[in-house]
């Protein structure tokens, strides 16, 4: 009886719906509670744990892509989306935390994670692929792509994000698109001029700044 009970739990873990909870936030992200599972090969638990985390991140991205495109993840058309977007999971995962982890029967490792997906980056790529046909932004708008380098910890990321949000006369919307080791990426709809925003970043935030104009409605700022 005990073996049957354990087997039932294992099958539930493998086949239960991946997305347990999802919450859309005002910052252009979607928070999902996702489960990932991986097999422990040759007794390497650490590698299995990392594989389970990567499995959870990919499932969070796919679940979000399914919601944005309106295409069920079992649909044949969704396989094309899957084959493309899972190649770069770091591009779409804003950040994640592991909330629970354990070793399961038959040499499997399971993690439960809270994954925050960057909606704008995923929307842009789905739009380019032709799976979102509505215009997701006004082409006449000038958008600033801001890259902040040299961040020592997450609190410094929060500080620069709060700084941008406080500049309501210059910044209309902020879309965090990536946060990785010592570096954060933002896409910003500006209300004022890019020079005014650059001056604020230099004078009040104390950043060294480099500006480039690769396209007529695209401005790239890299600051340290």
Legacy VTK file of the C-alpha trace (Angstrom):
# vtk DataFile Version 3.0
C-alpha trace
ASCII
DATASET POLYDATA
POINTS 224 float
0.000 0.000 0.000
2.823 2.399 0.889
4.554 1.764 -2.454
1.308 2.486 -4.322
0.875 5.742 -2.380
4.435 6.885 -3.179
3.972 5.993 -6.852
0.742 8.021 -6.962
2.529 11.053 -5.564
5.304 10.689 -8.124
2.864 10.461 -11.028
1.011 13.514 -9.741
4.261 15.500 -9.677
5.135 14.519 -13.227
1.727 15.076 -14.826
0.075 17.806 -12.772
-0.381 21.242 -14.445
2.864 23.222 -14.381
1.474 26.684 -13.652
0.049 26.787 -10.139
-0.367 30.506 -9.773
0.221 33.528 -12.005
0.076 37.214 -11.210
0.548 40.063 -13.670
2.315 43.075 -12.177
2.417 46.735 -13.140
6.117 46.569 -14.013
5.579 44.562 -17.215
6.241 41.170 -15.664
4.261 38.035 -14.880
4.902 36.048 -11.690
4.261 32.292 -11.820
4.679 29.502 -9.309
6.123 26.637 -11.326
7.368 23.127 -10.641
10.376 21.499 -12.307
11.560 17.879 -12.245
14.780 16.234 -13.419
16.305 12.782 -13.169
19.354 12.263 -10.952
22.055 10.809 -13.188
24.986 8.891 -11.647
24.105 10.177 -8.196
24.810 13.824 -9.132
22.132 15.614 -7.096
23.554 19.105 -7.715
23.329 18.667 -11.482
19.801 17.279 -11.196
18.774 20.270 -9.060
20.074 22.710 -11.684
18.328 20.744 -14.443
15.059 20.845 -12.472
15.385 24.627 -12.080
16.009 25.053 -15.807
12.988 22.847 -16.496
10.850 25.100 -14.291
12.124 28.275 -15.996
11.347 26.905 -19.448
7.872 25.816 -18.387
7.193 29.307 -16.979
8.229 30.887 -20.279
6.115 28.460 -22.307
3.084 28.985 -20.076
3.424 32.756 -20.475
3.900 32.460 -24.239
0.759 30.326 -24.446
-1.218 32.954 -22.537
0.095 35.837 -24.673
-0.425 34.103 -28.018
-3.686 32.387 -27.120
-2.318 29.119 -28.546
-2.567 26.005 -26.317
0.854 24.542 -25.553
-0.198 21.210 -27.073
-1.140 22.846 -30.388
1.042 22.071 -33.410
1.703 25.791 -34.029
2.979 26.165 -30.491
5.839 23.765 -31.200
7.445 26.435 -33.399
7.204 28.934 -30.552
8.660 26.379 -28.163
11.590 25.507 -30.424
12.628 29.165 -30.668
12.049 30.743 -27.284
13.449 27.963 -25.074
16.875 28.491 -26.636
17.360 31.675 -24.575
15.513 31.277 -21.255
17.677 33.947 -19.597
16.306 36.491 -22.066
12.768 36.115 -20.715
13.322 35.304 -17.023
13.519 38.483 -14.969
14.427 36.596 -11.807
13.402 33.500 -9.871
13.472 32.035 -6.373
13.353 28.391 -5.288
10.627 27.992 -2.676
10.835 24.226 -2.140
13.067 21.350 -3.218
13.225 17.641 -2.500
14.452 14.296 -3.762
11.696 12.104 -5.163
11.244 8.364 -5.740
12.987 6.699 -8.661
15.928 9.117 -8.542
14.175 12.348 -9.447
14.719 15.826 -8.001
11.857 18.310 -7.739
11.867 22.069 -7.210
9.061 24.564 -6.765
9.976 28.041 -7.935
8.548 31.510 -8.200
9.500 32.722 -11.679
9.081 36.323 -12.829
8.840 36.471 -16.634
9.660 39.656 -18.591
6.490 40.160 -20.626
7.751 42.838 -23.000
10.732 40.857 -24.272
8.504 37.825 -24.854
5.780 39.920 -26.497
8.303 41.511 -28.841
9.634 38.150 -30.018
6.166 36.627 -30.407
5.188 39.684 -32.423
8.224 39.249 -34.698
7.323 35.577 -35.141
3.797 36.553 -36.196
1.943 35.025 -33.249
0.831 38.393 -31.839
-0.629 40.483 -34.644
-1.684 43.611 -32.799
0.756 46.488 -32.451
2.252 46.221 -29.002
3.686 49.728 -29.124
3.320 52.890 -31.144
6.076 53.031 -33.732
6.180 56.806 -33.425
7.186 56.557 -29.775
10.849 56.891 -28.927
12.013 54.113 -26.670
15.173 54.112 -24.612
17.003 50.823 -24.066
18.917 51.301 -20.838
21.668 48.914 -19.709
22.986 49.420 -16.185
26.294 47.695 -15.463
28.293 47.141 -12.298
25.386 46.290 -9.986
26.743 44.556 -6.897
23.456 43.167 -5.566
19.693 43.097 -6.015
19.155 46.128 -3.766
21.169 48.270 -6.205
18.866 47.099 -9.003
15.842 48.111 -6.916
17.457 51.493 -6.257
17.912 52.325 -9.958
14.396 51.077 -10.743
12.935 53.314 -7.996
15.011 56.212 -9.298
13.556 55.819 -12.803
10.007 55.467 -11.478
10.395 58.687 -9.471
11.186 60.698 -12.642
7.542 60.973 -13.668
8.125 64.061 -15.814
10.680 62.220 -17.927
9.598 58.566 -17.800
6.157 57.301 -18.878
6.646 53.548 -18.569
9.418 51.193 -17.465
9.701 47.601 -18.680
12.431 45.582 -16.931
13.512 43.060 -19.574
16.520 41.359 -18.004
18.370 41.167 -14.696
21.533 39.094 -14.586
24.924 39.077 -12.889
25.881 42.731 -12.182
23.731 43.959 -15.075
20.129 45.068 -15.628
18.264 45.940 -18.831
15.269 48.286 -19.048
13.064 49.465 -21.891
11.735 52.944 -21.173
9.019 55.070 -22.790
10.183 58.628 -22.237
7.973 61.692 -21.834
10.822 64.208 -22.035
14.052 64.211 -24.021
16.705 61.528 -23.769
19.251 64.228 -22.918
17.232 65.280 -19.888
17.067 61.666 -18.726
20.807 61.279 -19.311
21.485 64.398 -17.264
19.378 63.011 -14.400
21.276 59.719 -14.482
24.622 61.534 -14.478
23.911 64.249 -11.921
21.491 62.701 -9.434
22.282 58.982 -9.773
26.002 59.465 -10.325
26.322 57.232 -13.397
28.841 57.421 -16.226
26.822 57.271 -19.423
27.242 56.426 -23.107
24.429 57.119 -25.626
23.975 55.733 -29.160
21.207 56.032 -31.773
21.026 52.777 -33.801
17.543 53.583 -35.205
15.428 56.714 -35.595
13.090 55.760 -32.741
15.534 53.707 -30.684
18.061 55.095 -28.219
20.555 52.964 -26.352
22.062 54.099 -23.064
24.786 52.169 -21.278
25.713 53.384 -17.818
28.090 52.311 -15.072
LINES 1 225
224 0 1 2 3 4 5 6 7 8 9 10 11 12 13 14 15 16 17 18 19 20 21 22 23 24 25 26 27 28 29 30 31 32 33 34 35 36 37 38 39 40 41 42 43 44 45 46 47 48 49 50 51 52 53 54 55 56 57 58 59 60 61 62 63 64 65 66 67 68 69 70 71 72 73 74 75 76 77 78 79 80 81 82 83 84 85 86 87 88 89 90 91 92 93 94 95 96 97 98 99 100 101 102 103 104 105 106 107 108 109 110 111 112 113 114 115 116 117 118 119 120 121 122 123 124 125 126 127 128 129 130 131 132 133 134 135 136 137 138 139 140 141 142 143 144 145 146 147 148 149 150 151 152 153 154 155 156 157 158 159 160 161 162 163 164 165 166 167 168 169 170 171 172 173 174 175 176 177 178 179 180 181 182 183 184 185 186 187 188 189 190 191 192 193 194 195 196 197 198 199 200 201 202 203 204 205 206 207 208 209 210 211 212 213 214 215 216 217 218 219 220 221 222 223
